[in-house]
Amino acid sequence: MLRYAQIARVLARHGGHDLVETSGLKAALGEPVDVGDDGSAAELAADLEGLGPTFVKLGQLLATRADLLPAAHIEALARLQDDVEPVDVASIRATIEDELGGRISNLFSEFDDQPLASASLGQVHRARMRDGREVAVKVQRPDIREVIARDLEVLHGVAGFLDAHSEIGERFHLDEVVDEFERSLTRELDYRREAVSLQELADNLAGFDRLVVPAHVPDLTTARVLTMEYVAGRKLTEVSGLTRLDIDGDALVDELFQAYLKQMLSDGFVHADPHPGNVLLTPDHRIALIDLGMVVRLERVTRERLLRLLLAVADGDVTEATDIALVMGSPTSYFDEVAFRRDVAALIGDYHDLPPEHTQVGRILTEITRISGQDGVRPPTELTLLARTLLALDQVATALAPDFDVDDAIRRHASKVLRGTMVEQLTPSLMLRGLLDSKEFVEHLPGRANTIMQSLADGTLRFRVDAVDAEPLIASIQRLANRVVAGLVLAALIVGAAMLARVETQATIFGYPALAFAFFAVASLLGLWLVVTILRSNE
């Protein structure tokens, strides 16, 4: 119950005092929830840090949810540090030996007890293998799984209570947010998944000479210990102005954007956390991508919609951007389409008034998710994560090449990736599926056409419509009926011609039976007339 009260205090302190009162959460706790003054965005980040590692990770997830929190809170949580005091090295050594089944002195010729980094879930130590390779050993903190399991149970309880007893819970489905968080955190706690991700990303980016992905060591990797190649370098947050003078920042950032567009639009496997702390500049002026705890997989249809959305944003196409955002999201009972279209139009208009060096496509996608939540559209998880990914890339671009034109890079590389993807998709299996679909269509066409013709003859063909003004509706139905009849006649001519083409006869034209050729000619003219009519009427 103490943990529930701590969470309630944080909720109440940061704008949810009425929520805690009206939902009955305060009464359900059975103890006072004294919160004092409202906290700032920075204080929210500090309060989450005070609640422990689970809530640090929750804050990082919420930093991707512009549909749930104000911009100031998003920015504060995006800066939420995952650095904590390191665990006693004796515990780390014990975990390594338990997981790998041997003494550290037998596993490594050298092991540095001073961690390279210490985070909420684990810490990283430098070591040298018996064969001389330098490695980084990532070790999970003792008991972290038990701590997270208890906190997740509490979070589910609070979210479920608010969903049932508050308007904000009903609107945003907080328990689904916790479900998403639990899935993400569970994946991140299994270092074997990260090892697989390292290998997959390295394979996908093999053609990018300026990018480095560390290789993992399978024999020294378990669910709680990940051993990977040590990559020397400096975090981009530590890169000075003098260093930027020695490197070709534009070329580095351009290749990085090309690689990420390939991940998003072609591979469907994306390193979703490339913030400057997870990106290193190596001594030979390459970019190293480390920490693949957070990745996202994209279905083909999502990749295609994302491409259209990115191009619409880059080109300032408000209608296309709005339509795609609606298709990708899920309108709720609170949806206000007029407000949504107006707000997206204003956003893209403001975006295109900025000079290239100030445009950030990640920020505009984040703003689209914010507008979605504000106007009653629930954005997909993939879009919120990709918005965060692109926002992090914008920060990388700012660190290495402040004048880099992101829109231009998206236009150039998206079209290149798209061409490659289309070629790759022309596989024999895909073409075979297309042929089978066509075969099924042709086989069923005569029967279905006959059914429609019979319905027309019997006067039983029905259209179900809802309309206010009958005259335009009647005119539209007449045009539709004319086109349906023309289409059916066209189909009948084609089917008849195909059947007559197999009949042997002395009268032929260009080697085909004359009657079959005549049917094909009439069908061609009718089809051409039908297409021209549709195009000219723009319907």
C-alpha positions as CSV (number, residue, x, y, z in Angstrom):
1,M,0.0,0.0,0.0
2,L,2.9,2.3,0.6
3,R,4.0,2.1,-3.0
4,Y,0.4,3.0,-4.2
5,A,0.5,6.0,-1.9
6,Q,3.9,7.1,-3.3
7,I,2.5,6.9,-6.9
8,A,-0.6,8.8,-5.9
9,R,1.4,11.6,-4.4
10,V,3.4,11.9,-7.6
11,L,0.2,11.9,-9.7
12,A,-1.4,14.5,-7.5
13,R,1.6,16.7,-7.3
14,H,1.9,16.9,-11.1
15,G,-1.5,18.1,-12.1
16,G,-3.5,15.1,-11.1
17,H,-4.8,16.3,-7.6
18,D,-8.4,16.4,-8.9
19,L,-7.9,13.1,-10.6
20,V,-6.7,11.4,-7.4
21,E,-9.7,13.0,-5.5
22,T,-12.5,12.4,-8.0
23,S,-11.4,8.9,-9.1
24,G,-11.6,7.7,-5.5
25,L,-8.0,6.7,-5.5
26,K,-7.3,8.8,-2.4
27,A,-10.2,7.2,-0.6
28,A,-9.2,3.7,-1.8
29,L,-5.7,4.2,-0.3
30,G,-7.2,4.9,3.1
31,E,-4.4,7.3,4.0
32,P,-3.7,11.0,3.4
33,V,-2.1,12.1,0.2
34,D,-0.4,15.4,1.0
35,V,1.2,16.9,-2.1
36,G,1.9,20.5,-1.4
37,D,2.5,22.8,-4.4
38,D,2.2,21.6,-8.0
39,G,5.5,20.3,-9.3
40,S,7.4,21.5,-12.4
41,A,8.3,19.3,-15.4
42,A,11.9,19.0,-14.0
43,E,10.5,18.0,-10.6
44,L,8.4,15.2,-12.3
45,A,11.6,13.8,-13.7
46,A,13.3,14.0,-10.3
47,D,10.3,12.3,-8.6
48,L,10.3,9.5,-11.1
49,E,14.1,9.0,-10.4
50,G,13.2,8.9,-6.7
51,L,10.7,6.1,-7.3
52,G,13.4,3.8,-8.7
53,P,14.5,2.1,-11.9
54,T,11.1,1.0,-13.1
55,F,9.9,4.6,-13.0
56,V,13.0,5.9,-14.7
57,K,12.2,3.6,-17.6
58,L,8.5,4.6,-17.4
59,G,9.6,8.2,-17.7
60,Q,11.6,7.4,-20.8
61,L,8.6,5.7,-22.4
62,L,6.3,8.6,-21.5
63,A,8.9,10.9,-23.2
64,T,7.7,9.3,-26.5
65,R,4.0,9.9,-25.7
66,A,3.3,13.5,-26.7
67,D,-0.4,12.5,-26.9
68,L,-0.4,12.0,-23.1
69,L,1.8,14.8,-21.7
70,P,2.5,18.5,-22.3
71,A,5.6,19.5,-24.3
72,A,7.5,20.8,-21.3
73,H,7.1,17.4,-19.5
74,I,8.1,15.6,-22.7
75,E,11.3,17.6,-22.9
76,A,12.1,17.1,-19.2
77,L,11.5,13.3,-19.4
78,A,13.6,13.0,-22.6
79,R,16.5,14.3,-20.6
80,L,15.8,11.8,-17.8
81,Q,19.2,10.3,-16.9
82,D,19.6,6.6,-16.6
83,D,22.9,7.0,-14.7
84,V,22.8,5.6,-11.2
85,E,25.2,4.6,-8.5
86,P,27.1,1.4,-9.6
87,V,26.4,-1.9,-7.9
88,D,29.1,-3.4,-5.6
89,V,31.5,-5.2,-7.9
90,A,31.3,-8.4,-5.8
91,S,27.7,-8.8,-6.8
92,I,28.5,-8.1,-10.5
93,R,31.3,-10.8,-10.4
94,A,28.9,-13.3,-8.8
95,T,26.3,-12.7,-11.5
96,I,28.8,-13.2,-14.2
97,E,30.1,-16.4,-12.7
98,D,26.6,-17.8,-12.1
99,E,25.4,-16.9,-15.6
100,L,28.5,-18.0,-17.5
101,G,29.4,-21.0,-15.4
102,G,33.0,-20.3,-14.6
103,R,35.4,-18.1,-12.7
104,I,36.1,-14.6,-14.1
105,S,39.8,-15.4,-14.1
106,N,39.1,-18.3,-16.4
107,L,36.7,-16.4,-18.6
108,F,38.8,-13.2,-19.1
109,S,42.5,-12.5,-18.9
110,E,41.6,-9.0,-17.6
111,F,38.4,-7.5,-16.0
112,D,38.1,-3.9,-14.9
113,D,36.2,-3.6,-11.7
114,Q,35.5,0.1,-12.4
115,P,32.3,0.2,-14.6
116,L,32.3,2.2,-17.9
117,A,28.7,3.1,-17.3
118,S,26.0,2.3,-14.7
119,A,22.3,2.4,-15.6
120,S,19.0,1.5,-13.9
121,L,18.9,-2.1,-15.3
122,G,22.6,-2.9,-15.4
123,Q,26.2,-1.7,-15.8
124,V,29.0,-2.2,-18.2
125,H,32.6,-3.3,-17.5
126,R,35.6,-3.4,-19.8
127,A,37.4,-6.8,-20.1
128,R,39.9,-8.7,-22.3
129,M,39.2,-12.2,-23.5
130,R,41.7,-15.0,-23.4
131,D,42.2,-14.6,-27.2
132,G,43.2,-11.0,-26.7
133,R,39.9,-9.4,-27.9
134,E,38.8,-6.3,-25.9
135,V,35.1,-6.6,-24.9
136,A,32.4,-4.7,-23.0
137,V,30.5,-6.9,-20.5
138,K,27.0,-5.7,-19.7
139,V,25.7,-7.2,-16.5
140,Q,22.2,-7.0,-15.1
141,R,21.7,-5.6,-11.6
142,P,20.9,-8.2,-8.9
143,D,17.2,-8.5,-8.0
144,I,16.2,-6.0,-10.6
145,R,13.6,-8.4,-12.1
146,E,11.9,-8.8,-8.8
147,V,11.8,-5.1,-8.2
148,I,10.3,-4.4,-11.6
149,A,7.7,-7.2,-11.3
150,R,6.4,-5.7,-8.0
151,D,6.3,-2.2,-9.5
152,L,4.5,-3.4,-12.6
153,E,1.8,-5.0,-10.4
154,V,1.3,-1.7,-8.6
155,L,1.2,0.2,-11.9
156,H,-1.4,-2.1,-13.4
157,G,-3.5,-1.7,-10.2
158,V,-3.4,2.1,-10.4
159,A,-3.9,2.3,-14.2
160,G,-6.9,-0.2,-14.0
161,F,-8.4,1.8,-11.2
162,L,-8.1,5.1,-13.1
163,D,-9.5,3.5,-16.3
164,A,-12.6,2.4,-14.4
165,H,-13.1,5.6,-12.3
166,S,-11.8,8.6,-14.3
167,E,-12.4,10.4,-17.6
168,I,-8.7,10.5,-18.3
169,G,-8.4,6.8,-17.9
170,E,-11.4,6.1,-20.1
171,R,-10.0,8.4,-22.8
172,F,-6.4,7.3,-22.8
173,H,-6.7,3.6,-21.7
174,L,-3.8,3.9,-19.2
175,D,-3.7,0.1,-18.5
176,E,-2.9,-0.4,-22.2
177,V,0.0,2.1,-21.8
178,V,1.3,0.0,-18.8
179,D,0.9,-3.1,-21.0
180,E,3.0,-1.5,-23.7
181,F,5.6,-0.5,-21.0
182,E,5.7,-4.0,-19.6
183,R,6.3,-5.6,-23.0
184,S,9.1,-3.1,-23.7
185,L,10.7,-3.6,-20.3
186,T,10.5,-7.4,-20.5
187,R,12.3,-7.4,-23.9
188,E,14.9,-5.1,-22.5
189,L,15.6,-7.4,-19.5
190,D,16.5,-10.3,-21.8
191,Y,20.0,-9.6,-23.1
192,R,19.8,-12.5,-25.5
193,R,17.3,-10.4,-27.5
194,E,19.7,-7.5,-27.6
195,A,22.5,-9.8,-28.8
196,V,20.2,-10.9,-31.7
197,S,19.4,-7.3,-32.4
198,L,23.1,-6.4,-32.6
199,Q,23.6,-9.1,-35.2
200,E,20.6,-8.2,-37.2
201,L,21.4,-4.5,-37.3
202,A,25.0,-5.3,-38.2
203,D,23.8,-7.4,-41.1
204,N,21.3,-4.8,-42.3
205,L,23.9,-2.0,-42.2
206,A,26.8,-3.9,-43.7
207,G,27.0,-1.6,-46.7
208,F,27.5,1.6,-44.6
209,D,31.2,2.1,-44.2
210,R,30.9,5.0,-41.8
211,L,28.7,3.1,-39.3
212,V,29.8,0.6,-36.7
213,V,27.7,-1.9,-34.7
214,P,29.6,-4.0,-32.1
215,A,29.6,-7.7,-32.5
216,H,28.4,-9.9,-29.6
217,V,30.2,-12.9,-28.2
218,P,27.6,-15.8,-28.2
219,D,29.5,-18.1,-25.8
220,L,29.6,-15.3,-23.2
221,T,26.0,-14.1,-23.5
222,T,23.0,-15.1,-21.4
223,A,19.7,-13.4,-20.4
224,R,21.5,-11.4,-17.8
225,V,25.0,-11.0,-19.2
226,L,25.9,-9.6,-22.7
227,T,29.5,-9.7,-23.9
228,M,30.2,-7.6,-27.0
229,E,33.1,-6.1,-28.9
230,Y,34.5,-3.0,-27.2
231,V,34.2,0.1,-29.4
232,A,36.4,3.0,-28.4
233,G,34.9,6.4,-28.9
234,R,33.3,9.5,-27.3
235,K,29.6,10.1,-26.8
236,L,28.3,12.8,-29.1
237,T,27.4,14.8,-26.0
238,E,31.1,15.1,-25.4
239,V,32.2,16.1,-28.9
240,S,33.7,19.6,-29.0
241,G,33.5,22.3,-31.7
242,L,37.2,21.7,-32.4
243,T,36.5,18.0,-33.1
244,R,33.7,18.9,-35.5
245,L,36.3,20.9,-37.6
246,D,38.3,17.7,-38.1
247,I,35.4,15.5,-39.4
248,D,33.0,15.6,-42.3
249,G,29.9,16.0,-40.2
250,D,27.5,16.4,-43.2
251,A,28.7,13.1,-44.8
252,L,28.4,11.3,-41.4
253,V,24.9,12.5,-40.7
254,D,23.8,12.0,-44.3
255,E,24.9,8.3,-44.1
256,L,23.3,7.9,-40.7
257,F,19.9,9.3,-42.0
258,Q,20.2,7.0,-45.0
259,A,20.8,4.0,-42.7
260,Y,17.8,4.8,-40.5
261,L,15.5,5.4,-43.5
262,K,16.6,2.0,-44.7
263,Q,15.7,0.5,-41.3
264,M,12.3,2.2,-41.2
265,L,11.2,1.8,-44.9
266,S,13.0,-1.3,-46.1
267,D,14.2,-3.6,-43.3
268,G,11.3,-3.0,-40.9
269,F,13.8,-3.4,-38.0
270,V,14.8,-0.1,-36.3
271,H,17.2,0.8,-33.5
272,A,14.7,3.0,-31.7
273,D,17.0,4.8,-29.2
274,P,19.8,6.6,-31.1
275,H,20.0,9.5,-28.6
276,P,23.5,11.2,-28.4
277,G,24.4,9.2,-25.3
278,N,24.0,5.9,-27.3
279,V,26.0,7.1,-30.3
280,L,29.8,7.2,-30.2
281,L,32.2,9.0,-32.5
282,T,35.2,6.7,-33.0
283,P,38.8,7.8,-33.3
284,D,38.7,7.0,-37.0
285,H,35.7,9.3,-37.4
286,R,32.9,6.8,-37.7
287,I,29.6,6.5,-35.9
288,A,29.1,3.6,-33.5
289,L,25.6,2.5,-32.5
290,I,25.5,0.9,-29.1
291,D,22.8,-0.2,-26.7
292,L,20.1,-2.0,-28.7
293,G,17.8,-2.6,-25.8
294,M,15.0,-0.7,-27.5
295,V,14.1,-1.8,-31.1
296,V,10.9,-1.7,-33.1
297,R,9.6,-3.9,-35.9
298,L,7.4,-2.5,-38.6
299,E,5.0,-4.4,-40.8
300,R,5.1,-3.7,-44.6
301,V,1.9,-1.6,-44.6
302,T,3.2,0.5,-41.7
303,R,6.5,1.1,-43.6
304,E,4.6,2.2,-46.7
305,R,2.4,4.6,-44.6
306,L,5.4,6.0,-42.8
307,L,7.1,6.7,-46.1
308,R,4.0,8.6,-47.4
309,L,3.8,10.5,-44.1
310,L,7.5,11.5,-44.2
311,L,7.3,12.7,-47.8
312,A,4.1,14.6,-47.1
313,V,5.7,16.4,-44.2
314,A,8.9,17.1,-46.2
315,D,6.8,18.5,-49.1
316,G,4.3,20.4,-47.0
317,D,1.3,18.3,-48.3
318,V,-1.2,18.9,-45.5
319,T,-4.0,16.8,-46.9
320,E,-1.8,13.7,-47.4
321,A,-0.1,14.1,-44.0
322,T,-3.5,14.4,-42.3
323,D,-5.0,11.5,-44.1
324,I,-2.1,9.2,-43.4
325,A,-2.0,10.2,-39.7
326,L,-5.7,9.3,-39.5
327,V,-5.2,5.9,-41.2
328,M,-2.3,5.0,-38.9
329,G,-4.2,6.1,-35.8
330,S,-7.4,5.0,-34.1
331,P,-10.1,7.7,-33.8
332,T,-11.8,7.6,-30.4
333,S,-15.2,8.8,-29.3
334,Y,-13.6,12.1,-28.6
335,F,-12.4,12.6,-32.2
336,D,-12.8,16.1,-33.7
337,E,-11.8,15.8,-37.3
338,V,-12.2,19.5,-38.1
339,A,-9.9,20.4,-35.2
340,F,-7.4,17.7,-36.2
341,R,-7.1,18.8,-39.8
342,R,-6.8,22.4,-38.8
343,D,-4.1,21.8,-36.2
344,V,-2.0,19.6,-38.5
345,A,-2.3,22.2,-41.3
346,A,-1.1,24.9,-38.9
347,L,1.8,22.7,-37.7
348,I,3.1,21.9,-41.2
349,G,2.7,25.5,-42.3
350,D,4.8,26.7,-39.3
351,Y,7.3,23.9,-40.0
352,H,7.9,25.0,-43.6
353,D,8.3,28.6,-42.6
354,L,11.5,27.7,-40.8
355,P,15.0,27.7,-42.4
356,P,16.4,24.2,-43.2
357,E,18.8,24.2,-40.2
358,H,15.9,24.6,-37.8
359,T,13.6,22.0,-39.2
360,Q,13.3,18.8,-37.2
361,V,11.2,16.0,-38.7
362,G,11.3,14.1,-35.4
363,R,9.8,17.1,-33.6
364,I,7.0,17.5,-36.2
365,L,6.1,13.8,-35.9
366,T,6.1,14.2,-32.1
367,E,3.8,17.2,-32.5
368,I,1.5,15.1,-34.7
369,T,1.2,12.5,-32.0
370,R,0.4,15.3,-29.5
371,I,-2.3,16.8,-31.7
372,S,-3.7,13.2,-32.2
373,G,-4.1,12.8,-28.4
374,Q,-5.5,16.3,-28.1
375,D,-8.1,15.9,-30.9
376,G,-9.2,12.3,-30.1
377,V,-6.9,10.1,-32.2
378,R,-4.9,7.3,-30.5
379,P,-1.6,7.2,-32.4
380,P,0.0,3.7,-32.9
381,T,2.9,2.7,-30.7
382,E,5.2,2.5,-33.7
383,L,4.6,6.1,-34.7
384,T,5.4,7.4,-31.2
385,L,8.6,5.3,-31.1
386,L,9.7,6.4,-34.6
387,A,9.0,10.0,-33.7
388,R,11.3,9.6,-30.8
389,T,13.9,7.9,-33.0
390,L,13.8,10.7,-35.6
391,L,13.9,13.3,-32.8
392,A,17.1,11.7,-31.4
393,L,18.6,11.7,-34.9
394,D,17.8,15.4,-35.2
395,Q,19.9,15.8,-32.0
396,V,22.7,13.8,-33.5
397,A,22.6,15.9,-36.6
398,T,22.7,19.1,-34.5
399,A,25.8,17.7,-32.6
400,L,27.7,16.8,-35.8
401,A,26.4,19.1,-38.6
402,P,24.2,21.9,-37.3
403,D,23.4,23.1,-40.8
404,F,22.3,19.7,-42.1
405,D,19.1,19.8,-44.3
406,V,17.0,17.0,-42.9
407,D,14.1,17.4,-45.4
408,D,16.5,17.2,-48.4
409,A,18.0,14.0,-46.9
410,I,14.6,12.4,-46.5
411,R,13.6,13.2,-50.1
412,R,16.8,11.9,-51.6
413,H,17.2,8.7,-49.5
414,A,13.6,7.8,-49.2
415,S,13.2,7.6,-53.0
416,K,16.4,5.5,-53.2
417,V,15.3,3.2,-50.4
418,L,11.9,2.9,-52.1
419,R,13.4,1.9,-55.5
420,G,15.5,-0.8,-53.8
421,T,12.5,-2.1,-51.8
422,M,10.3,-2.4,-54.9
423,V,13.0,-4.4,-56.7
424,E,13.5,-6.7,-53.7
425,Q,9.7,-7.2,-53.4
426,L,9.5,-8.6,-57.0
427,T,10.3,-12.1,-55.8
428,P,9.1,-15.2,-57.6
429,S,6.8,-16.0,-54.7
430,L,5.2,-12.6,-54.7
431,M,4.6,-12.8,-58.5
432,L,3.2,-16.3,-58.1
433,R,0.7,-15.0,-55.5
434,G,-0.3,-12.2,-57.9
435,L,-0.9,-14.8,-60.7
436,L,-2.9,-17.0,-58.3
437,D,-5.0,-14.0,-57.3
438,S,-5.6,-13.1,-61.0
439,K,-6.5,-16.7,-61.8
440,E,-9.1,-16.7,-58.9
441,F,-10.5,-13.4,-60.2
442,V,-10.9,-14.7,-63.8
443,E,-12.4,-18.0,-62.6
444,H,-15.1,-16.3,-60.5
445,L,-15.8,-13.3,-62.8
446,P,-18.4,-15.0,-65.1
447,G,-20.4,-16.4,-62.1
448,R,-20.3,-13.1,-60.2
449,A,-21.1,-11.1,-63.4
450,N,-24.0,-13.5,-64.1
451,T,-25.4,-13.0,-60.6
452,I,-25.3,-9.2,-61.0
453,M,-26.9,-9.4,-64.4
454,Q,-29.6,-11.7,-63.1
455,S,-30.3,-9.3,-60.2
456,L,-30.6,-6.4,-62.7
457,A,-33.0,-8.4,-64.9
458,D,-35.1,-9.4,-61.9
459,G,-35.1,-5.9,-60.5
460,T,-33.6,-7.2,-57.2
461,L,-30.3,-5.3,-57.3
462,R,-30.2,-3.1,-54.2
463,F,-27.9,-0.3,-52.9
464,R,-28.0,0.6,-49.3
465,V,-27.2,4.3,-48.8
466,D,-27.8,7.1,-46.3
467,A,-28.4,10.5,-47.8
468,V,-30.0,13.9,-47.2
469,D,-30.3,15.3,-50.7
470,A,-31.9,12.8,-53.0
471,E,-31.3,14.4,-56.5
472,P,-27.4,14.2,-56.4
473,L,-27.8,10.7,-55.0
474,I,-30.1,9.6,-57.8
475,A,-27.7,11.1,-60.4
476,S,-24.8,9.4,-58.8
477,I,-26.6,6.0,-58.8
478,Q,-27.5,6.4,-62.5
479,R,-23.9,7.1,-63.4
480,L,-22.8,4.1,-61.2
481,A,-25.4,1.9,-62.8
482,N,-24.3,2.9,-66.3
483,R,-20.7,2.1,-65.5
484,V,-21.7,-1.2,-63.8
485,V,-23.6,-2.2,-66.9
486,A,-20.8,-1.1,-69.2
487,G,-18.3,-3.0,-67.1
488,L,-20.5,-6.2,-67.1
489,V,-20.9,-6.0,-70.9
490,L,-17.1,-5.4,-71.2
491,A,-16.5,-8.5,-69.0
492,A,-18.9,-10.6,-71.0
493,L,-17.3,-9.5,-74.3
494,I,-13.8,-10.4,-73.0
495,V,-15.0,-13.8,-71.6
496,G,-16.9,-14.5,-74.8
497,A,-13.9,-13.6,-77.0
498,A,-11.7,-15.8,-74.9
499,M,-14.0,-18.7,-75.4
500,L,-14.5,-18.1,-79.1
501,A,-10.7,-17.8,-79.6
502,R,-10.5,-21.6,-79.0
503,V,-13.0,-22.4,-81.8
504,E,-11.5,-23.4,-85.1
505,T,-12.8,-21.4,-88.1
506,Q,-11.7,-20.5,-91.6
507,A,-12.5,-16.7,-91.0
508,T,-9.5,-15.3,-89.1
509,I,-7.9,-11.9,-88.6
510,F,-4.2,-11.9,-87.6
511,G,-4.5,-15.6,-86.9
512,Y,-7.4,-15.2,-84.5
513,P,-11.1,-16.2,-85.2
514,A,-12.8,-13.2,-86.8
515,L,-15.7,-13.2,-84.3
516,A,-13.3,-13.4,-81.3
517,F,-11.2,-10.6,-82.7
518,A,-14.3,-8.5,-83.2
519,F,-15.4,-9.1,-79.6
520,F,-11.9,-8.1,-78.4
521,A,-12.0,-4.9,-80.5
522,V,-15.4,-3.9,-79.2
523,A,-14.3,-4.7,-75.7
524,S,-11.1,-2.6,-76.1
525,L,-13.1,0.4,-77.4
526,L,-15.7,0.0,-74.6
527,G,-13.0,-0.2,-72.0
528,L,-11.2,2.9,-73.4
529,W,-14.5,4.8,-73.4
530,L,-15.2,3.7,-69.8
531,V,-11.7,4.8,-68.6
532,V,-11.9,8.2,-70.4
533,T,-15.3,8.8,-69.0
534,I,-14.2,8.1,-65.4
535,L,-11.0,10.2,-65.8
536,R,-12.9,13.2,-67.4
537,S,-15.6,13.2,-64.7
538,N,-12.8,13.0,-62.0
539,E,-14.9,10.4,-60.0
